[in-house]
Amino acid sequence: MEVLSTAQGDAHCPLPRVVKTTQAAQPDRDLLLFMFGLTQGMRPQS
């Protein structure tokens, strides 16, 4: 294993300086229905 540089380890992945948090994350309704359908289909048939 070869270490190229340890001077700036986090230089390749900088954090965003301005993060827009004005819009709340809303899950897609189709995705929620799809996941609900998957959970309903996974029930054991008795």
N, C-alpha and C positions, 0 to 999 in steps of 0.2 A: 504494500500500500504506500502510495506516495502523496505526501501533503504538499500542495503547491504553494499555498500562502495562508498564513494565519493572522496576518495583520488586520485585515478587514473581513471578518467572517460573515458579517451580516450585510455586507455591501451589495451582494447579489440579490437580496430580497428585502428591499426597503418597504417600510410601512407607508400606506397612503397618508399624506399630510392632512388632507381635508376629506373627511368621511361624511357623506350626505346621509343624515338620519331623519330627514324631514318626512319621508314616506315610510310608513310602517310596512313591514313585510306581511303580505297577505297570501295565504296558500290558495292555490287555484282550486276552484270548486270542482272541476272535472277530476283533478288529482285526488281530492278528498273522496269523491264518489267512487273512483277506481279502487282506492285503498279500502274503502268500506266494503265494496263488492268482493275484494280478495279475502277479507277477513270473514265474510259470510260464507264464502265457498270453502273455507278451510275447516269448517265444522265436521266432526265425524258423523257419518250417517248411521242412525240407530233405528 
